[in-house]
Amino acid sequence: MIEFVPFPSKTAPGGEARYRDPANPLNTWSGWGQRPAWLVAYLDRDRKLEEFAIPNATPITRPTYRDPANPRNTWSGFGRRPSWLMAYLDAGRSLEEFEVKTKGSEDMGQVIPIETGKRVRRMRRFAVVRERVARFAPARSV
């Protein structure tokens, strides 16, 4: 019996695997970004994306938040919170008030939590550093 052993790689895409190559279980795709070559080859042969889905993998869908005063203002739940949402939260309102309820979401009774903690703080810190560097970096000529 052949045993597949994954090797750690700094170039491997992050995220939880949601699709797997049946020929090689080490070939996976998280569903984000460009489709890998193995998956494109299968899809070109008229196979369906659902055939490669890993059962019990967490869904890609995330909650979306909408401004009640201006419905064009939305937030996917990723990245920095927009100023319109921060103004409401500073006024004492809760984040759940702004969730967009999709048809059937009341039946599910679960909401995928927004990523918080160390990673978000690190992302904010790097955004501030990038902003400072951009302010003082000399302009590049191409």
Secondary structure as UniProt FT lines:
FT   STRAND          19..20
FT   TURN            25..26
FT   STRAND          28..29
FT   HELIX           37..44
FT   TURN            45..46
FT   HELIX           49..52
FT   TURN            55..56
FT   STRAND          65..66
FT   TURN            71..72
FT   STRAND          74..75
FT   HELIX           83..90
FT   TURN            91..92
FT   HELIX           95..98
FT   TURN            103..104
FT   HELIX           105..108
FT   HELIX           118..136
//
